[in-house]
Amino acid sequence: MIVPAWINPSFQLIEDGRTYDWASLSALAEQLQPELPLGSRVAVTARSVATLIAALIAAQRIGVELVLLRGASPRPAGAAVQIGPGGKLVRLGPGVSTADSGFAVLIPTSGTTGEPKLVRQDFTRLIGRIRGNHSAESRWLLTYEPTAFGGIQVVVAAVTAGATLVSSPRADSGHLARLAVEHRITHLSATPCVWRTLLAELKTAELPLQVATLGGDITDQPLLDQLAARFPRARVRQIYASSEAGVVFTVADGKAGFPAEWLDSGVDDVVLRVRQGALQVRSPRAMLSYAGGENRPFTVDGWLVTGDLVERVGDRMLFTGRVETLVTVDGVKVSPAKVETALLAVPGVSDILVASSDAGGGLVATVVAEAGIDTESLGKALQAHAEATLAPAERPQEVVFVDHIELALSGKKVRTTSFQYAGASPLRARG
């Protein structure tokens, strides 16, 4: 089988202790290819990177749409075949005809704040910002689901570079930290929430990290500072991307947000603007459509509406949350994510989730304290910081300490419309 242009034959995958090279991945793709129905839609499960790579190769070769399933996703509408672990095929029945659309990748949105949608992406656009200029000696660790937007970016980046990718599907942060040390990982990409748990698990363990990448959610300055201090030889990068927009830009100056001047100059072939407090982009890597036929999130003049709220502070544009997560407190629209970012600056806070109270009347901050921190003192510090830095409607009326905050399979916080306990044995501190 001819090697696809996006694959470096030197690539190796270590998945749950098993090693795959190009020959074994190529053989898996060759087994799949004749089994896939021409002109139909095919789905692939999330759990195996080896199966994902083989499915991408086979689907590209015969020109069919490939749906990347996430977690316990139901059968996608129109899929004729589902590829499971090890390349096992399950026939689902007649699928929709995709003979006119050819090869495309359908990626589910994270669904953190609502029902996931399937985004149809051109594969060339999808990987358009990936550069295979890393050393073949690089060792990557996959923390995302392989079929998530962040996951496929990491997978293809490692494949293109001819690097080694280490994967253990559904591993918890403790296991991921052990893999990072065992395999002497040099490149690690994760959401800010996952990075916080990894840092706690790694403690002082030696790690030859060269590149630390954050994406998928708002990155706060304390976390950037912590990564820079913990891995002084590593380049710390933030990637702003989404299933709909593709990779928009990368920030590598160690500061939260992005330079405000990019609103005038643009960046990486992308033009940016802000309307009603939310970021809009024109990007050559944007989506083709939603597979379910939903209206595309574009304005009449062609700008993609990201739904990400931004605020100018000095010469920076800082992300403050999502339009759909705004809540009303005392008649004022408040972004819980903005409150979280402010309170993460308080020493002793490991992570935090803010939501509106079930009883109404204000916000509740669910807080994970760092090990050994006195929660009563931390609760007082949080309330004092809120009074000093936040508007009255943004100040949590209650602080609840828990042992963890629930994360979705995307690595993002599970956000609800009102407060729910995210862990056991909560300790309360009222404002």
C-alpha positions as CSV (number, residue, x, y, z in Angstrom):
1,M,0.0,0.0,0.0
2,I,1.3,3.4,-0.9
3,V,2.1,5.6,2.1
4,P,-0.4,8.5,2.3
5,A,1.2,12.0,2.2
6,W,0.4,12.8,5.8
7,I,2.1,9.7,7.2
8,N,5.8,9.4,8.0
9,P,6.7,5.7,7.9
10,S,9.0,6.1,10.9
11,F,5.9,6.7,13.1
12,Q,5.4,4.3,16.0
13,L,2.4,3.8,18.3
14,I,2.6,2.3,21.7
15,E,-1.0,1.6,22.8
16,D,-1.7,-0.2,26.1
17,G,1.8,-1.8,25.9
18,R,1.5,-3.0,22.2
19,T,3.8,-1.4,19.6
20,Y,2.5,-0.7,16.1
21,D,4.8,0.4,13.2
22,W,3.8,1.5,9.7
23,A,3.8,-2.0,8.4
24,S,1.2,-3.2,11.0
25,L,-1.0,-0.1,10.6
26,S,-0.8,-0.5,6.8
27,A,-1.9,-4.2,7.1
28,L,-4.8,-3.2,9.3
29,A,-5.9,-0.6,6.7
30,E,-5.6,-3.1,3.9
31,Q,-7.9,-5.5,5.8
32,L,-10.5,-2.8,6.3
33,Q,-10.5,-1.2,2.9
34,P,-12.3,-4.0,0.9
35,E,-14.9,-4.3,3.7
36,L,-16.0,-0.6,3.6
37,P,-19.1,0.1,1.4
38,L,-18.4,2.6,-1.4
39,G,-20.4,5.8,-1.4
40,S,-21.6,5.3,2.2
41,R,-20.8,6.7,5.6
42,V,-18.6,4.7,7.9
43,A,-18.2,5.2,11.7
44,V,-15.2,4.4,13.9
45,T,-15.1,4.1,17.7
46,A,-13.0,6.2,19.9
47,R,-10.9,3.8,21.9
48,S,-8.1,2.7,19.6
49,V,-5.6,5.0,17.9
50,A,-4.4,2.1,15.7
51,T,-7.9,1.5,14.5
52,L,-8.5,5.2,13.9
53,I,-5.3,5.6,11.8
54,A,-6.2,2.5,9.7
55,A,-9.8,3.8,9.3
56,L,-8.6,7.2,8.1
57,I,-6.3,5.6,5.6
58,A,-8.9,3.2,4.3
59,A,-11.7,5.8,4.1
60,Q,-9.4,8.3,2.3
61,R,-8.4,5.7,-0.2
62,I,-12.0,4.7,-1.2
63,G,-13.5,8.2,-0.7
64,V,-16.1,7.8,2.0
65,E,-17.2,9.9,4.9
66,L,-15.7,8.8,8.2
67,V,-17.6,9.5,11.4
68,L,-15.5,9.8,14.6
69,L,-17.5,8.4,17.4
70,R,-16.9,9.7,20.9
71,G,-17.6,7.9,24.2
72,A,-21.1,6.3,24.3
73,S,-22.2,8.0,21.1
74,P,-25.3,6.5,19.6
75,R,-25.2,5.2,16.1
76,P,-24.7,8.2,13.8
77,A,-27.5,8.8,11.4
78,G,-26.7,7.4,8.0
79,A,-23.7,5.2,8.9
80,A,-23.7,1.8,7.1
81,V,-20.8,0.3,9.0
82,Q,-19.1,0.8,12.3
83,I,-15.5,-0.1,12.8
84,G,-14.7,-1.3,16.3
85,P,-11.5,-2.2,18.2
86,G,-9.1,-4.3,16.2
87,G,-10.8,-3.4,13.0
88,K,-13.9,-5.5,13.8
89,L,-16.8,-4.4,11.6
90,V,-20.5,-4.2,12.5
91,R,-23.0,-3.8,9.7
92,L,-25.6,-1.3,10.7
93,G,-27.8,-1.5,7.6
94,P,-28.3,0.8,4.6
95,G,-26.5,4.1,5.0
96,V,-27.1,7.4,3.3
97,S,-25.4,7.9,0.0
98,T,-22.2,10.0,0.2
99,A,-21.0,9.3,-3.4
100,D,-21.1,13.0,-4.2
101,S,-19.3,14.2,-1.1
102,G,-16.2,11.9,-1.1
103,F,-13.8,11.6,1.7
104,A,-14.5,13.8,4.7
105,V,-14.1,13.5,8.4
106,L,-17.1,14.0,10.7
107,I,-16.1,15.2,14.2
108,P,-18.5,15.4,17.2
109,T,-18.4,18.7,19.1
110,S,-17.6,18.3,22.8
111,G,-21.3,18.5,23.9
112,T,-20.2,20.1,27.2
113,T,-23.1,22.6,27.2
114,G,-25.6,20.7,25.0
115,E,-26.2,17.9,22.5
116,P,-23.1,17.2,20.4
117,K,-23.3,18.0,16.6
118,L,-21.3,16.3,13.9
119,V,-19.0,18.7,12.1
120,R,-18.0,17.8,8.5
121,Q,-14.4,18.7,7.9
122,D,-12.2,18.5,4.9
123,F,-9.2,16.4,6.0
124,T,-6.7,18.6,4.4
125,R,-8.2,21.6,6.2
126,L,-8.4,19.7,9.4
127,I,-4.6,19.0,9.5
128,G,-3.7,22.3,7.7
129,R,-1.8,23.8,10.6
130,I,0.1,20.6,11.6
131,R,3.8,20.7,10.9
132,G,5.8,17.6,10.7
133,N,9.0,19.3,11.7
134,H,9.5,17.7,15.1
135,S,12.3,15.2,15.7
136,A,11.6,11.6,15.1
137,E,13.0,11.1,18.6
138,S,10.0,13.0,20.0
139,R,7.7,11.0,22.2
140,W,4.1,12.2,22.5
141,L,1.5,11.3,25.1
142,L,-2.2,11.3,24.1
143,T,-4.5,12.6,26.8
144,Y,-7.5,13.4,24.6
145,E,-9.9,10.9,23.1
146,P,-8.5,9.9,19.8
147,T,-11.6,10.9,17.9
148,A,-12.0,14.3,19.6
149,F,-10.8,17.4,17.7
150,G,-7.8,17.7,20.0
151,G,-7.1,14.0,19.9
152,I,-6.9,13.8,16.1
153,Q,-4.7,16.8,16.0
154,V,-2.2,15.1,18.4
155,V,-2.4,11.8,16.5
156,V,-1.8,13.3,13.1
157,A,1.0,15.6,14.5
158,A,2.9,12.6,15.8
159,V,2.2,10.6,12.7
160,T,3.4,13.4,10.4
161,A,6.6,13.8,12.5
162,G,7.4,10.1,12.4
163,A,7.5,10.3,16.2
164,T,6.4,7.8,18.9
165,L,2.9,8.2,20.3
166,V,1.9,6.7,23.6
167,S,-1.8,6.0,24.1
168,S,-3.8,4.3,26.8
169,P,-7.5,4.9,26.1
170,R,-9.6,6.0,29.0
171,A,-6.6,6.1,31.4
172,D,-7.0,8.3,34.4
173,S,-4.6,11.1,35.3
174,G,-2.6,9.0,37.6
175,H,-1.9,6.4,34.9
176,L,-1.2,9.1,32.3
177,A,1.4,10.6,34.7
178,R,3.1,7.2,35.1
179,L,3.2,6.7,31.3
180,A,4.7,10.2,30.9
181,V,7.5,9.3,33.2
182,E,8.0,5.7,32.0
183,H,8.2,6.8,28.3
184,R,10.1,10.0,29.0
185,I,7.5,12.0,27.1
186,T,8.7,15.1,25.3
187,H,5.4,16.5,23.9
188,L,2.2,16.6,25.9
189,S,-1.0,18.3,25.0
190,A,-4.1,18.5,27.3
191,T,-6.9,20.7,28.4
192,P,-6.2,23.1,31.3
193,C,-8.2,20.9,33.7
194,V,-6.3,17.8,32.7
195,W,-3.0,19.6,33.0
196,R,-3.9,20.6,36.6
197,T,-4.5,17.0,37.5
198,L,-1.4,15.8,35.7
199,L,0.8,18.4,37.6
200,A,-0.6,17.1,40.9
201,E,0.1,13.5,39.9
202,L,3.6,14.2,38.5
203,K,4.7,16.1,41.6
204,T,8.5,16.4,41.2
205,A,9.0,13.5,38.8
206,E,11.6,13.9,36.1
207,L,10.2,14.6,32.7
208,P,12.2,15.7,29.6
209,L,9.3,17.8,28.3
210,Q,10.1,20.0,25.3
211,V,6.6,21.2,24.4
212,A,3.6,21.6,26.7
213,T,0.4,22.5,24.8
214,L,-3.0,23.6,26.2
215,G,-6.3,23.7,24.4
216,G,-10.0,23.1,24.5
217,D,-10.8,25.5,27.3
218,I,-9.8,28.8,28.9
219,T,-6.2,28.9,30.1
220,D,-5.5,31.0,33.1
221,Q,-2.3,32.9,33.8
222,P,-1.4,31.0,37.1
223,L,-1.5,27.7,35.2
224,L,0.8,29.1,32.4
225,D,3.2,30.3,35.1
226,Q,3.1,27.0,36.9
227,L,4.0,25.1,33.7
228,A,6.8,27.5,32.9
229,A,8.2,27.1,36.4
230,R,7.8,23.3,36.4
231,F,9.2,22.7,32.9
232,P,11.6,25.6,32.3
233,R,13.1,24.1,29.2
234,A,9.7,23.4,27.5
235,R,7.9,25.7,25.1
236,V,4.4,26.4,26.5
237,R,1.8,26.9,23.8
238,Q,-1.9,27.6,23.8
239,I,-3.9,26.5,20.8
240,Y,-7.2,28.1,20.1
241,A,-9.3,25.8,18.0
242,S,-12.7,24.1,17.7
243,S,-14.4,21.5,15.6
244,E,-16.2,24.2,13.6
245,A,-13.3,26.7,13.2
246,G,-10.4,24.2,12.9
247,V,-7.1,25.4,14.4
248,V,-7.3,29.2,14.5
249,F,-4.1,30.3,16.1
250,T,-1.3,29.4,18.5
251,V,-0.1,31.7,21.3
252,A,3.4,31.0,22.6
253,D,4.4,34.1,24.6
254,G,3.4,32.7,28.0
255,K,0.5,35.1,28.5
256,A,-3.1,34.3,28.8
257,G,-5.4,35.2,25.9
258,F,-4.0,36.6,22.7
259,P,-2.5,39.9,21.5
260,A,-5.2,42.5,20.8
261,E,-3.3,43.7,17.8
262,W,-4.3,40.5,16.0
263,L,-7.8,42.0,15.7
264,D,-6.2,44.4,13.2
265,S,-3.4,42.3,11.7
266,G,-4.9,38.9,11.7
267,V,-2.8,35.7,12.4
268,D,-2.0,32.5,10.6
269,D,-4.2,33.3,7.5
270,V,-7.1,34.0,9.9
271,V,-8.9,37.3,10.3
272,L,-10.5,38.1,13.7
273,R,-13.2,40.5,14.9
274,V,-15.4,40.9,18.0
275,R,-19.2,41.5,17.8
276,Q,-21.3,41.9,21.0
277,G,-18.4,40.7,23.1
278,A,-17.9,37.4,21.1
279,L,-15.1,36.4,18.8
280,Q,-15.8,35.8,15.1
281,V,-13.2,34.4,12.6
282,R,-12.6,34.0,8.9
283,S,-10.4,30.9,8.5
284,P,-9.4,28.7,5.6
285,R,-9.6,25.8,8.0
286,A,-13.3,26.3,9.0
287,M,-15.9,23.5,8.8
288,L,-17.7,22.5,5.6
289,S,-21.1,21.9,7.2
290,Y,-23.0,20.1,10.0
291,A,-23.7,16.5,9.0
292,G,-27.2,16.7,10.6
293,G,-28.2,19.5,8.3
294,E,-28.2,22.2,11.1
295,N,-27.6,25.8,10.0
296,R,-23.9,26.6,9.8
297,P,-22.7,29.1,12.4
298,F,-21.8,31.8,9.9
299,T,-23.0,35.4,9.5
300,V,-24.4,36.5,6.2
301,D,-21.0,38.1,5.3
302,G,-19.1,34.9,5.9
303,W,-17.8,35.2,9.5
304,L,-17.8,32.1,11.7
305,V,-19.5,32.8,15.0
306,T,-17.4,31.0,17.6
307,G,-19.6,31.8,20.7
308,D,-16.4,32.5,22.7
309,L,-16.6,35.7,24.8
310,V,-13.6,37.9,24.9
311,E,-12.6,41.0,26.8
312,R,-9.8,43.5,26.2
313,V,-7.5,44.0,29.2
314,G,-4.6,46.3,28.2
315,D,-2.9,44.9,25.1
316,R,-4.5,41.4,25.5
317,M,-7.8,39.9,24.5
318,L,-8.8,37.5,27.3
319,F,-11.3,34.7,26.9
320,T,-14.1,35.0,29.5
321,G,-16.5,32.1,28.7
322,R,-19.2,31.0,26.2
323,V,-22.3,32.9,25.2
324,E,-24.5,29.9,26.0
325,T,-23.1,29.5,29.6
326,L,-24.0,33.0,30.7
327,V,-26.3,33.1,33.7
328,T,-28.4,36.0,35.1
329,V,-27.7,37.1,38.7
330,D,-29.7,40.1,40.1
331,G,-30.6,41.1,36.5
332,V,-26.9,41.0,35.4
333,K,-25.4,38.6,32.8
334,V,-22.5,36.8,34.4
335,S,-20.0,34.4,32.9
336,P,-19.2,31.6,35.4
337,A,-15.9,30.8,33.5
338,K,-14.7,34.4,34.0
339,V,-15.4,34.0,37.8
340,E,-13.4,30.7,37.7
341,T,-10.4,32.3,36.0
342,A,-10.4,35.1,38.6
343,L,-10.5,32.7,41.6
344,L,-7.9,30.3,40.2
345,A,-5.4,33.0,41.0
346,V,-5.9,32.4,44.7
347,P,-3.1,30.3,46.2
348,G,-4.2,26.9,47.3
349,V,-6.9,26.4,44.6
350,S,-6.3,23.3,42.5
351,D,-9.5,23.7,40.3
352,I,-12.9,25.4,40.5
353,L,-16.3,25.2,38.9
354,V,-18.8,28.0,39.2
355,A,-22.6,27.6,38.6
356,S,-25.8,29.3,39.6
357,S,-27.4,28.2,42.8
358,D,-30.4,25.8,42.6
359,A,-32.1,28.0,45.1
360,G,-31.4,31.1,43.0
361,G,-29.9,34.4,44.3
362,G,-26.3,33.9,43.2
363,L,-23.4,31.7,42.3
364,V,-21.9,28.7,44.0
365,A,-18.2,28.0,43.6
366,T,-17.2,24.3,43.8
367,V,-13.5,24.2,44.7
368,V,-10.8,21.5,44.8
369,A,-8.1,22.6,47.3
370,E,-4.5,21.6,46.9
371,A,-3.3,18.8,49.1
372,G,-2.7,20.0,52.7
373,I,-4.6,23.3,52.4
374,D,-6.9,24.4,55.2
375,T,-10.2,24.8,53.5
376,E,-11.6,27.2,56.1
377,S,-8.8,29.6,55.5
378,L,-9.0,29.1,51.7
379,G,-12.7,29.8,51.7
380,K,-12.1,33.1,53.4
381,A,-9.3,33.9,50.9
382,L,-11.6,33.2,48.0
383,Q,-14.3,35.4,49.3
384,A,-11.8,38.2,50.0
385,H,-10.4,37.9,46.5
386,A,-13.9,37.9,45.0
387,E,-14.8,41.1,46.8
388,A,-11.5,42.8,45.6
389,T,-11.7,41.7,42.0
390,L,-15.2,40.9,40.9
391,A,-18.4,42.8,40.5
392,P,-21.1,42.1,43.1
393,A,-23.2,39.9,40.8
394,E,-20.0,37.8,40.0
395,R,-19.1,37.1,43.6
396,P,-20.0,33.5,44.7
397,Q,-22.5,33.4,47.6
398,E,-21.3,30.0,48.6
399,V,-18.1,28.0,48.4
400,V,-18.3,24.2,48.5
401,F,-15.1,22.2,48.8
402,V,-15.0,18.8,47.1
403,D,-12.4,16.1,46.3
404,H,-12.7,16.5,42.5
405,I,-14.6,18.2,39.7
406,E,-16.2,16.0,37.1
407,L,-14.7,16.2,33.6
408,A,-16.3,15.2,30.4
409,L,-14.6,12.8,28.0
410,S,-13.4,15.9,26.2
411,G,-11.3,16.8,29.3
412,K,-13.5,19.9,29.9
413,K,-15.6,20.6,33.0
414,V,-19.1,19.2,32.9
415,R,-21.2,22.4,33.0
416,T,-24.8,22.4,34.2
417,T,-27.3,25.2,34.3
418,S,-27.3,25.1,38.1
419,F,-25.1,23.9,41.0
420,Q,-24.6,20.2,41.5
421,Y,-22.0,18.5,43.8
422,A,-19.0,17.5,41.8
423,G,-17.5,15.3,44.5
424,A,-18.2,13.7,47.9
425,S,-18.5,15.1,51.4
426,P,-18.8,18.8,50.5
427,L,-17.7,21.4,53.1
428,R,-19.5,24.7,52.8
429,A,-18.4,28.2,53.4
430,R,-21.1,30.9,53.0
431,G,-20.4,34.5,52.0
